[in-house]
Amino acid sequence: MEVNIRQYMVSDLDAVLDSWEVATRLAHKFMTDEFIAQERKNVADIYMPNTDTWVAEIDGEVQGFIALMGNEVGAIFLQPHCHGRGVGKTLMDKAQELHGDLEVEVFKENVIGRKFYSRYGFELREEKLHEPTGQQVLRLIFTANN
């Protein structure tokens, strides 16, 4: 399986939104349909135009993405069939190549995401409340070996 990482294009939006929603529902069982519908709109209208986004393309199809705001990983989502196959690591490697040290926030309940970040080498910085969902969020940091 060859993964091609490239800059996001507007024509990728539907594939990116699909990856985002499928992975969000899998990892965030506590989110309501209403919250997800609103966030899907926010991803399209607010986040995508204001982030440096890279997509993972496999056999010509976008299967996931990473959205960066400086060294902050705003989002990394993959189609579930890509989990555990090195696609997320390849996306994170791109972010690390661009920015070195990285930061990310992940829901404490998101076992899938937490396991991925831990394997990659992220460490806990702080825990706080995510007001819109009432869930705990973990702020993680990754320090590049310079």
Backbone hydrogen bonds in HBPLUS format (Angstrom, degrees):
<---DONOR---> <-ACCEPTOR-->    atom                        ^
c    i                          cat <-CA-CA->   ^        H-A-AA   ^      H-
h    n   atom  resd res      DA  || num        DHA   H-A  angle D-A-AA Bond
n    s   type  num  typ     dist DA aas  dist angle  dist       angle   num
A0004-ASN N   A0057-GLU O   2.86 MM  53  5.00 171.9  1.87 152.0 154.7     1
A0057-GLU N   A0004-ASN O   2.81 MM  53  5.00 168.2  1.83 147.5 151.6     2
A0006-ARG N   A0055-VAL O   3.10 MM  49  5.56 156.5  2.15 148.8 156.0     3
A0055-VAL N   A0006-ARG O   2.78 MM  49  5.56 160.7  1.82 169.4 170.9     4
A0008-TYR N   A0053-THR O   2.86 MM  45  5.36 164.3  1.88 145.5 140.2     5
A0012-ASP N   A0009-MET O   2.79 MM   3  5.46 164.4  1.82 124.2 129.6     6
A0013-LEU N   A0010-VAL O   3.11 MM   3  5.58 169.9  2.12 119.2 121.9     7
A0016-VAL N   A0012-ASP O   2.93 MM   4  6.07 161.0  1.97 161.7 167.7     8
A0017-LEU N   A0013-LEU O   2.83 MM   4  6.03 167.0  1.84 160.8 163.9     9
A0018-ASP N   A0014-ASP O   2.93 MM   4  6.09 152.3  2.01 143.2 151.1    10
A0019-SER N   A0015-ALA O   2.98 MM   4  6.20 163.7  2.01 147.9 151.8    11
A0020-TRP N   A0016-VAL O   2.86 MM   4  6.07 163.3  1.89 152.2 157.5    12
A0021-GLU N   A0017-LEU O   2.88 MM   4  6.06 167.4  1.90 150.7 153.4    13
A0022-VAL N   A0018-ASP O   3.00 MM   4  6.09 175.1  2.01 157.7 159.3    14
A0023-ALA N   A0019-SER O   3.07 MM   4  6.02 166.6  2.09 148.7 153.0    15
A0024-THR N   A0020-TRP O   2.83 MM   4  5.83 150.0  1.92 145.0 154.6    16
A0025-ARG N   A0021-GLU O   2.97 MM   4  6.10 166.6  1.98 152.1 154.7    17
A0026-LEU N   A0022-VAL O   3.18 MM   4  6.34 148.8  2.28 140.1 148.7    18
A0027-ALA N   A0023-ALA O   2.97 MM   4  6.10 161.5  2.00 151.0 155.0    19
A0028-HIS N   A0024-THR O   2.80 MM   4  5.52 144.1  1.93 150.5 158.1    20
A0031-MET N   A0028-HIS O   3.08 MM   3  5.78 170.5  2.09 123.8 126.9    21
A0036-ILE N   A0032-THR O   2.99 MM   4  6.27 165.6  2.01 154.4 158.2    22
A0037-ALA N   A0033-ASP O   2.88 MM   4  6.04 158.3  1.93 147.3 153.4    23
A0038-GLN N   A0034-GLU O   3.02 MM   4  6.26 159.4  2.07 148.9 153.9    24
A0039-GLU N   A0035-PHE O   2.87 MM   4  6.07 161.6  1.90 151.5 157.2    25
A0040-ARG N   A0036-ILE O   2.80 MM   4  5.93 152.2  1.88 149.4 156.8    26
A0041-LYS N   A0037-ALA O   3.26 MM   4  6.49 154.1  2.33 140.1 145.8    27
A0042-ASN N   A0038-GLN O   2.94 MM   4  6.29 154.0  2.01 145.2 153.3    28
A0043-VAL N   A0039-GLU O   2.73 MM   4  5.99 154.5  1.79 153.9 160.2    29
A0044-ALA N   A0040-ARG O   3.19 MM   4  6.45 163.2  2.22 145.3 148.6    30
A0045-ASP N   A0041-LYS O   2.86 MM   4  6.03 169.0  1.87 156.8 160.2    31
A0046-ILE N   A0042-ASN O   2.74 MM   4  5.11 155.8  1.80 137.4 144.9    32
A0047-TYR N   A0042-ASN O   2.98 MM   5  6.34 158.2  2.03 146.6 153.8    33
A0048-MET N   A0043-VAL O   2.92 MM   5  5.85 166.7  1.94 159.3 161.0    34
A0050-ASN N   A0047-TYR O   2.98 MM   3  5.28 141.0  2.13 108.6 120.5    35
A0052-ASP N   A0068-LEU O   2.83 MM  16  4.98 169.7  1.84 151.7 152.2    36
A0068-LEU N   A0052-ASP O   2.91 MM  16  4.98 160.2  1.95 126.6 133.3    37
A0054-TRP N   A0066-ILE O   2.91 MM  12  5.44 161.0  1.95 158.5 163.8    38
A0066-ILE N   A0054-TRP O   2.89 MM  12  5.44 152.8  1.97 156.1 163.9    39
A0056-ALA N   A0064-GLY O   2.93 MM   8  5.26 164.7  1.95 133.9 134.9    40
A0063-GLN N   A0056-ALA O   2.82 MM   7  5.76 169.3  1.83 173.0 175.5    41
A0058-ILE N   A0061-GLU O   2.83 MM   3  5.28 161.1  1.87 148.5 147.0    42
A0061-GLU N   A0058-ILE O   2.99 MM   3  5.28 164.9  2.02 113.9 118.6    43
A0079-GLN N   A0063-GLN O   2.80 MM  16  5.54 154.2  1.87 170.9 167.1    44
A0065-PHE N   A0077-PHE O   2.89 MM  12  5.69 151.1  1.98 156.9 166.5    45
A0077-PHE N   A0065-PHE O   3.06 MM  12  5.69 149.7  2.15 152.3 161.9    46
A0067-ALA N   A0075-ALA O   2.81 MM   8  5.08 159.7  1.85 144.2 149.2    47
A0074-GLY N   A0067-ALA O   2.78 MM   7  5.40 136.4  1.97 149.3 161.5    48
A0075-ALA N   A0067-ALA O   3.34 MM   8  5.08 145.7  2.46 137.9 136.4    49
A0069-MET N   A0072-GLU O   2.90 MM   3  5.12 161.8  1.93 149.7 155.9    50
A0072-GLU N   A0069-MET O   3.12 MM   3  5.12 161.2  2.16 119.7 121.8    51
A0103-GLU N   A0071-ASN O   3.03 MM  32  6.32 149.5  2.12 149.9 150.9    52
A0073-VAL N   A0103-GLU O   2.80 MM  30  6.13 170.3  1.81 171.2 170.8    53
A0082-CYS N   A0079-GLN O   2.82 MM   3  5.61 163.9  1.85 130.5 136.1    54
A0083-HIS N   A0080-PRO O   3.04 MM   3  5.26 158.3  2.09 109.3 116.1    55
A0085-ARG N   A0082-CYS O   3.28 MM   3  5.65 141.9  2.43 139.7 134.6    56
A0090-THR N   A0086-GLY O   3.04 MM   4  6.15 152.6  2.11 138.8 145.8    57
A0091-LEU N   A0087-VAL O   3.04 MM   4  6.39 153.7  2.11 148.2 155.1    58
A0092-MET N   A0088-GLY O   2.85 MM   4  6.12 162.6  1.88 152.6 157.7    59
A0093-ASP N   A0089-LYS O   2.72 MM   4  5.92 151.7  1.80 149.7 158.1    60
A0094-LYS N   A0090-THR O   3.18 MM   4  6.42 145.3  2.31 137.3 145.3    61
A0094-LYS N   A0091-LEU O   3.11 MM   3  5.19 122.0  2.46  95.2 109.4    62
A0095-ALA N   A0091-LEU O   3.17 MM   4  6.61 154.7  2.24 147.1 153.2    63
A0096-GLN N   A0092-MET O   2.89 MM   4  6.16 157.9  1.94 152.2 158.5    64
A0097-GLU N   A0093-ASP O   2.81 MM   4  6.00 151.5  1.89 145.5 153.5    65
A0098-LEU N   A0094-LYS O   3.01 MM   4  6.25 151.0  2.10 146.1 153.5    66
A0099-HIS N   A0095-ALA O   2.88 MM   4  6.02 152.0  1.96 148.7 156.7    67
A0100-GLY N   A0096-GLN O   2.69 MM   4  4.59 151.1  1.77 128.3 134.0    68
A0102-LEU N   A0142-PHE O   2.89 MM  40  4.96 152.3  1.96 136.2 145.5    69
A0142-PHE N   A0102-LEU O   2.76 MM  40  4.96 157.9  1.81 151.8 149.9    70
A0104-VAL N   A0140-LEU O   3.01 MM  36  5.33 150.8  2.10 147.0 149.6    71
A0140-LEU N   A0104-VAL O   2.77 MM  36  5.33 170.7  1.78 166.7 169.6    72
A0106-VAL N   A0138-LEU O   2.90 MM  32  5.30 154.3  1.97 146.5 154.7    73
A0138-LEU N   A0106-VAL O   2.74 MM  32  5.30 175.2  1.74 157.5 157.9    74
A0110-ASN N   A0107-PHE O   2.93 MM   3  5.18 155.0  1.99 108.4 116.7    75
A0108-LYS N   A0136-GLN O   2.95 MM  28  5.58 172.6  1.96 139.6 141.4    76
A0111-VAL N   A0109-GLU O   2.98 MM   2  5.76 123.3  2.31 111.4  95.1    77
A0114-ARG N   A0110-ASN O   2.93 MM   4  6.12 167.8  1.94 156.2 160.3    78
A0115-LYS N   A0111-VAL O   2.98 MM   4  6.01 159.2  2.02 146.6 151.5    79
A0116-PHE N   A0112-ILE O   3.15 MM   4  6.38 159.5  2.19 146.7 152.4    80
A0117-TYR N   A0113-GLY O   2.91 MM   4  6.18 170.4  1.92 162.0 163.3    81
A0118-SER N   A0114-ARG O   2.96 MM   4  6.02 158.4  2.00 146.1 152.4    82
A0119-ARG N   A0115-LYS O   3.00 MM   4  6.17 164.4  2.02 149.7 153.7    83
A0120-TYR N   A0116-PHE O   2.99 MM   4  6.23 148.0  2.10 146.9 156.4    84
A0121-GLY N   A0117-TYR O   3.08 MM   4  6.34 131.5  2.32 139.5 151.6    85
A0122-PHE N   A0117-TYR O   2.95 MM   5  5.36 162.4  1.98 155.3 150.0    86
A0121-GLY N   A0118-SER O   3.09 MM   3  5.19 134.4  2.31  97.8 110.3    87
A0123-GLU N   A0141-ILE O   2.74 MM  18  5.32 155.9  1.79 147.6 153.8    88
A0141-ILE N   A0123-GLU O   2.79 MM  18  5.32 157.5  1.83 150.1 156.2    89
A0125-ARG N   A0139-ARG O   2.70 MM  14  5.43 159.0  1.74 167.2 163.5    90
A0126-GLU N   A0139-ARG O   3.28 MM  13  5.19 154.1  2.35 131.2 137.0    91
A0139-ARG N   A0126-GLU O   2.77 MM  13  5.19 172.3  1.78 156.7 159.0    92
A0128-LYS N   A0137-VAL O   2.87 MM   9  5.35 159.1  1.92 152.9 160.0    93
A0137-VAL N   A0128-LYS O   2.67 MM   9  5.35 164.2  1.69 165.2 169.9    94
A0130-HIS N   A0135-GLN O   2.70 MM   5  5.36 164.6  1.72 168.9 174.4    95
A0133-THR N   A0130-HIS O   3.20 MM   3  5.92 136.0  2.41 119.8 129.7    96
A0134-GLY N   A0130-HIS O   2.79 MM   4  5.53 142.9  1.93 159.6 169.0    97
